Amino acid sequence: MLTDRILKNPGYTPPDEVEAEVLFSGSDMSTVRVGYRLNDGKAQLELTLAHDDSSGWKIQNGLLPMALPQNDAGWDTFQVAGTAVPAEQQRLEVVFPGAYLVVPRGNALLEVPPITVPAGAGETGRLLVRLSPTVREAIEPQVRAYLDACAESRELVPPQCPFRGVSDGPVTGVTWKITHYPTLTVQLTSSGTEARVVGEAGEAEVTGRTASPVTPDFAYRTAFSVFGFGRISDGKLVFVPNR
């Protein structure tokens, strides 16, 4: 974190309106109190400066630690001013004074707005976790594939499927067709570890043949709903039906 790349990154905000007050002045050592503005707040540091005949005065203690957010949502990394930091790391030991934009990465289910963390912070603000808008895009084709696989069944009651046909007698030559795919609602569960998937107002039709000489053609329409979860498996978002 102590490179020019950090200082030039738009995710780093340097101190502004810096003012210095000399507390002690010696020939080879001095102490300075530095106040500065950072975003909407003010901060203060007490710095020790040492003098070297070859290079002049140097700050001895200008670097600060900085807390990182709690990794309670299974993030892979935190992007801190554009630099990837392992998410299991609890803090950065030394950073330049200033403020840093922190962006969690690596969870296909969740997203959070970036947060700004000042250098020297002992803790960070809470991450406002929300369902990623890409979750629905990933789940919907998987739900359709699950229903299409159910519609390939040649049974009146497809096993582990959300729809079934009803008949007073045996039906042969069973053929299913999805006439209307359910409308999906995808919401983050209270635990924040998976998404609840609910599909309503689906419709399917099954046709076939009966042994009745009066009504040999069989047709039955049924409404159905789908329930399941969107879960992370091997880094990918997977729809798991609740059968």
C-alpha positions in Angstrom: 0.0 0.0 0.0 3.0 2.3 0.1 3.5 2.9 -3.6 3.0 5.8 -6.0 0.2 3.7 -7.6 -1.9 4.1 -4.4 -1.3 7.8 -4.3 -2.4 8.2 -7.9 -5.5 6.0 -7.6 -8.8 7.8 -7.7 -9.9 5.6 -4.8 -7.4 7.4 -2.5 -8.2 10.8 -1.1 -5.2 12.7 0.3 -5.4 15.1 3.3 -6.5 18.6 2.5 -6.1 22.0 4.2 -3.0 20.9 6.1 -1.8 23.0 8.9 1.4 22.3 11.0 2.4 23.5 14.5 5.9 23.0 15.8 5.7 21.6 19.3 9.5 21.0 19.7 12.4 22.1 17.6 15.9 20.6 17.9 18.9 20.5 15.7 18.4 16.8 14.8 14.9 16.0 16.1 11.6 18.0 16.0 7.9 17.3 16.9 5.1 18.7 14.8 1.4 18.6 15.3 -0.4 18.4 11.9 -4.1 19.1 11.5 -5.9 18.4 8.2 -9.4 18.0 6.7 -10.4 14.7 5.3 -13.7 14.6 3.4 -16.2 16.2 5.8 -14.2 15.7 9.0 -11.0 16.8 10.6 -8.0 14.7 11.8 -4.8 15.3 13.6 -1.3 13.7 13.8 1.7 14.3 15.9 4.8 13.6 13.8 8.4 13.2 14.8 11.0 14.5 12.3 14.6 13.5 12.2 17.4 15.5 10.5 19.9 13.9 8.3 22.8 16.0 6.8 22.6 14.2 3.5 18.8 14.3 2.9 17.4 16.9 5.3 14.3 16.3 7.5 12.4 13.1 7.4 9.1 12.0 8.9 9.6 9.1 11.2 6.1 8.0 12.1 3.7 9.3 9.4 2.1 5.9 8.5 -1.1 4.6 10.1 -3.0 1.3 10.4 -6.4 0.9 8.9 -9.2 -1.5 9.7 -10.9 -3.5 6.9 -14.6 -4.5 6.9 -15.7 -7.8 8.5 -15.8 -10.6 5.9 -19.1 -12.0 7.0 -20.4 -12.6 3.4 -17.7 -14.7 1.9 -15.9 -12.1 -0.2 -12.7 -13.1 -1.9 -10.9 -9.8 -1.8 -11.3 -6.1 -0.9 -10.2 -3.6 -3.5 -8.6 -0.9 -1.5 -7.8 2.1 -3.7 -7.6 -0.3 -6.6 -5.3 -2.8 -4.9 -6.6 -6.3 -4.0 -6.3 -7.3 -0.4 -7.3 -10.8 0.9 -10.7 -10.5 2.5 -9.7 -12.5 5.5 -7.2 -9.8 6.5 -8.6 -7.8 9.3 -6.6 -4.6 8.8 -3.7 -3.0 7.0 -0.8 -2.4 9.2 0.5 0.8 7.5 -1.1 3.2 5.0 -0.6 6.8 4.1 -2.8 9.3 5.9 -5.9 9.9 3.9 -9.1 8.0 3.0 -9.5 4.9 0.9 -12.3 3.6 -1.2 -13.0 -0.1 -0.2 -14.9 -2.3 -2.6 -15.7 -6.0 -1.8 -15.2 -8.5 -4.6 -15.9 -12.1 -5.4 -19.4 -13.0 -4.3 -21.7 -13.9 -7.2 -24.8 -13.4 -5.0 -24.2 -10.1 -3.3 -23.0 -6.6 -4.0 -22.5 -3.6 -1.7 -21.9 0.1 -2.3 -18.3 1.0 -1.8 -17.3 2.5 1.6 -14.7 5.0 2.4 -12.4 4.2 5.3 -10.0 6.8 6.8 -6.4 5.8 7.6 -6.1 5.3 11.4 -9.7 3.9 11.6 -10.0 1.2 14.3 -13.2 -0.1 12.7 -15.2 0.5 9.5 -18.9 1.2 8.8 -21.2 -1.7 8.2 -21.4 -3.0 4.7 -24.9 -2.5 3.2 -25.3 -5.9 1.6 -27.9 -6.3 -1.1 -28.7 -8.8 -3.8 -26.7 -8.4 -7.0 -28.9 -7.4 -10.0 -27.1 -10.1 -12.0 -28.6 -12.9 -9.8 -32.0 -12.9 -11.5 -30.3 -13.0 -14.9 -28.4 -16.1 -13.8 -31.3 -17.8 -12.1 -34.1 -17.4 -14.6 -32.6 -19.6 -17.4 -31.8 -22.3 -14.8 -35.4 -22.3 -13.6 -36.5 -22.6 -17.2 -34.1 -25.5 -17.8 -35.4 -27.3 -14.7 -39.0 -26.9 -15.9 -38.1 -28.0 -19.5 -36.5 -31.1 -18.1 -39.7 -31.8 -16.1 -41.8 -31.3 -19.3 -39.7 -34.0 -21.0 -41.2 -36.6 -18.6 -43.6 -39.1 -20.1 -45.3 -39.6 -16.7 -48.6 -38.0 -15.6 -46.9 -37.1 -12.3 -43.3 -36.1 -13.2 -41.0 -37.0 -10.2 -39.6 -34.0 -8.2 -41.4 -31.5 -10.4 -43.9 -28.7 -9.5 -46.8 -29.8 -11.8 -48.9 -33.0 -12.2 -51.8 -34.2 -14.3 -55.0 -35.7 -12.9 -57.0 -38.5 -14.6 -59.6 -41.0 -13.5 -57.8 -43.8 -15.4 -54.5 -44.7 -17.0 -53.0 -42.4 -19.6 -50.6 -43.4 -22.3 -48.5 -41.4 -24.7 -48.1 -38.6 -22.1 -46.7 -35.4 -23.5 -46.1 -32.2 -21.4 -45.8 -28.6 -22.6 -45.1 -25.5 -20.6 -47.7 -23.0 -21.8 -46.6 -20.2 -19.5 -43.4 -19.9 -17.5 -43.9 -18.6 -13.9 -43.0 -15.1 -13.0 -40.0 -15.1 -10.7 -39.4 -13.2 -7.5 -35.8 -13.3 -6.2 -35.0 -12.0 -2.7 -32.1 -12.2 -0.4 -32.7 -14.4 2.7 -32.3 -12.9 6.2 -29.0 -14.8 6.6 -27.7 -13.1 3.4 -26.1 -16.4 2.3 -28.6 -17.4 -0.4 -31.5 -16.1 -2.4 -35.1 -17.3 -2.1 -36.6 -17.9 -5.5 -40.4 -18.0 -5.9 -42.1 -18.5 -9.3 -45.9 -18.0 -9.6 -48.6 -18.3 -12.2 -46.9 -20.9 -14.2 -49.1 -23.1 -16.5 -48.6 -26.5 -18.1 -50.6 -28.8 -20.3 -50.4 -32.6 -20.6 -52.0 -34.6 -23.4 -52.2 -38.4 -24.0 -54.6 -41.2 -24.7 -57.0 -43.1 -22.5 -58.7 -46.5 -22.8 -62.1 -44.8 -22.9 -64.0 -45.4 -26.1 -66.0 -42.2 -25.5 -63.2 -39.8 -24.7 -59.9 -41.4 -25.9 -58.1 -38.0 -26.2 -56.8 -36.8 -22.8 -55.9 -33.2 -22.1 -55.4 -31.5 -18.8 -54.2 -27.9 -17.9 -52.7 -27.1 -14.6 -51.3 -24.0 -12.8 -48.2 -24.4 -10.8 -45.6 -22.5 -8.7 -41.9 -23.0 -8.3 -39.9 -22.7 -5.1 -36.2 -22.9 -4.5 -32.9 -21.1 -3.7 -30.0 -19.5 -5.4 -26.8 -20.7 -3.8 -23.1 -20.4 -4.4 -21.5 -23.6 -5.4 -17.8 -23.7 -6.5 -17.9 -19.9 -7.0 -21.0 -20.1 -9.3 -24.6 -19.2 -8.6 -26.8 -22.3 -8.9 -30.6 -22.7 -8.7 -31.6 -25.5 -6.3 -35.4 -26.4 -6.5 -37.2 -27.0 -3.3 -38.9 -30.3 -4.3 
